[in-house]
Amino acid sequence: MTADDQRDVIGAEEASASFEEFVGASSARLFTMALLLTGRQRADAEDLLQGVLERAYRRWRRICRNGDPEPYVRQMLVHASVDRWRQRRRRYEQLRAAAVEPASGDQASEIADRDLLLRALGTLPAGQRAVLVLRYFCDLTEAQTAATLGCSLGSVKKQAARALAGMRASLGQAAEPSRRAGRGDGAVLDE
């Protein structure tokens, strides 16, 4: 065994240990993100995350060169999710929203609301869902979301607005009233 071969073996062992530590520390967050990206389909989320981690392991040394690997793996997760969506082209199940009167202090109401929101999230196209997950679950700024998705800041804003409007519509809420130009003194001008 040459000196170069020994360095490769030692480097592979260190990379493997580093990857295992990364997975142990961030797998819960990444799985939750995958679950949201797949519209709460647990089996799809597990497959998505497993595929991404497999690809990340093969490129681990290169991924770690830039410092923190989590943003890169998060970006891989989003891209893999969009790729799966494009391949499947499946039709999304229509949301059957039932009017539920929330009871004060009732956890069942909170669970029902969360379920309703997650179902509405699942009806969105993959790109819009990715924007909402990155912005509101991963708490990224618009600029960070744009960098992760590889698109412009305007695209992120546009996709977020469309996604939120779609969720409002699927939840049966009235859309925002049309905007009117204001003069700043409380008076409203018709457009």
C-alpha positions in Angstrom: 0.0 0.0 0.0 1.4 3.3 -1.1 1.4 6.5 1.0 -1.4 8.0 -1.2 -3.5 4.9 -0.6 -3.0 5.2 3.1 -4.1 8.8 3.1 -7.2 7.9 1.1 -8.1 5.2 3.6 -7.5 7.4 6.6 -9.5 10.3 4.9 -12.3 7.9 4.1 -12.5 6.8 7.8 -12.6 10.4 9.0 -15.2 11.3 6.4 -17.3 8.4 7.4 -17.2 9.4 11.1 -18.0 13.0 10.2 -21.0 11.9 8.1 -22.3 9.7 10.9 -22.1 12.6 13.4 -23.9 14.9 10.9 -26.7 12.4 10.4 -27.1 11.8 14.1 -27.2 15.5 14.8 -29.5 16.7 11.9 -31.6 13.7 10.8 -34.7 14.7 12.8 -34.7 18.2 11.2 -34.1 16.8 7.8 -36.8 14.2 8.1 -39.3 16.8 9.2 -38.4 18.9 6.2 -38.7 15.9 3.9 -42.1 15.1 5.5 -43.3 18.6 4.7 -41.8 18.6 1.2 -43.7 15.3 0.4 -47.0 16.5 1.7 -46.9 14.3 4.9 -46.3 11.1 3.0 -44.1 9.3 5.5 -42.9 6.5 3.2 -42.1 9.1 0.5 -40.3 11.3 3.0 -38.2 8.3 4.2 -37.3 7.4 0.6 -36.5 11.0 -0.2 -34.2 11.5 2.8 -32.5 8.2 2.3 -31.7 8.9 -1.3 -30.4 12.4 -0.5 -28.2 11.1 2.4 -26.9 8.3 0.1 -25.9 10.9 -2.5 -24.4 13.2 0.2 -22.3 10.4 1.6 -20.7 9.7 -1.8 -19.8 13.4 -2.1 -19.2 14.1 1.6 -15.6 15.4 1.4 -16.5 17.9 -1.3 -19.6 18.9 0.7 -17.6 19.5 3.8 -15.0 21.7 2.1 -17.3 24.7 2.3 -17.9 24.5 6.0 -21.4 23.6 7.3 -22.9 20.8 5.2 -26.5 21.3 6.4 -27.5 24.0 4.0 -26.1 22.0 1.1 -27.9 18.9 2.1 -31.1 20.9 2.6 -30.7 22.2 -0.9 -30.2 18.6 -2.2 -33.4 17.6 -0.4 -35.4 20.4 -2.0 -34.0 19.5 -5.5 -34.7 15.8 -5.0 -38.2 16.6 -3.9 -38.9 18.7 -7.0 -37.3 16.0 -9.2 -39.7 13.4 -7.7 -42.6 15.6 -8.3 -41.7 16.1 -11.9 -41.3 12.4 -12.4 -44.6 11.4 -10.9 -46.8 14.2 -12.2 -49.4 12.8 -9.9 -52.7 14.5 -9.2 -53.1 15.9 -5.8 -55.9 14.8 -3.6 -58.6 17.5 -3.3 -58.8 19.0 0.2 -62.1 18.4 1.8 -62.3 21.2 4.2 -64.9 20.8 7.0 -65.9 23.8 9.0 -64.8 23.1 12.5 -65.7 25.3 15.4 -62.6 25.5 17.6 -63.3 25.1 21.3 -61.3 27.2 23.6 -58.4 25.3 25.3 -59.1 22.2 23.3 -56.1 20.4 21.9 -58.2 18.5 19.4 -59.0 21.7 17.7 -55.3 22.6 17.5 -54.5 19.2 16.0 -57.4 19.5 13.5 -56.1 23.0 12.5 -52.6 21.6 12.0 -53.9 18.7 10.0 -55.9 21.1 7.8 -52.9 23.2 7.2 -50.7 20.3 6.4 -53.3 18.9 4.0 -53.5 22.3 2.3 -49.7 22.4 2.1 -49.8 18.9 0.4 -52.0 20.2 -2.3 -49.5 22.8 -3.5 -47.1 22.3 -6.4 -43.7 21.1 -5.2 -42.0 24.5 -6.0 -44.5 26.5 -4.0 -44.3 23.9 -1.2 -40.5 24.1 -1.1 -40.6 27.9 -0.8 -43.0 27.8 2.1 -41.1 25.0 3.9 -37.8 26.8 3.5 -39.2 30.2 4.5 -41.5 29.2 7.4 -40.3 25.8 8.7 -36.5 26.3 8.2 -36.9 30.0 9.0 -34.7 31.1 6.1 -34.8 34.7 4.7 -36.0 35.3 1.2 -32.5 35.7 0.0 -31.4 32.4 1.6 -34.4 30.7 0.2 -33.5 32.1 -3.3 -29.9 30.9 -2.9 -31.1 27.4 -1.8 -33.5 27.1 -4.7 -31.1 28.7 -7.2 -33.7 31.3 -8.3 -34.2 35.0 -8.0 -35.5 36.8 -5.0 -38.6 37.9 -7.0 -39.3 34.3 -7.8 -39.3 33.4 -4.1 -41.7 36.3 -3.3 -44.0 35.3 -6.2 -44.0 31.6 -5.3 -44.7 32.4 -1.6 -47.5 34.8 -2.5 -49.1 32.2 -4.8 -48.7 29.4 -2.3 -50.3 31.4 0.5 -53.1 32.4 -1.8 -53.6 28.8 -2.8 -53.7 27.7 0.8 -56.2 30.4 1.6 -58.4 29.3 -1.2 -58.2 25.6 -0.3 -59.0 26.4 3.3 -62.0 28.4 2.2 -60.8 31.7 3.6 -61.6 34.9 1.7 -58.7 36.3 -0.2 -57.2 39.6 0.9 -59.3 42.6 -0.2 -58.0 44.3 -3.3 -55.3 46.8 -2.6 -55.9 50.4 -3.1 -53.4 53.2 -3.4 -53.2 55.2 -0.2 -51.9 58.8 0.2 -50.4 58.2 3.6 -52.9 60.4 5.4 -55.6 57.8 5.8 -57.4 58.8 2.6 -57.8 56.2 -0.1 -57.7 56.9 -3.8 -59.5 54.7 -6.2 -57.3 53.1 -8.9 
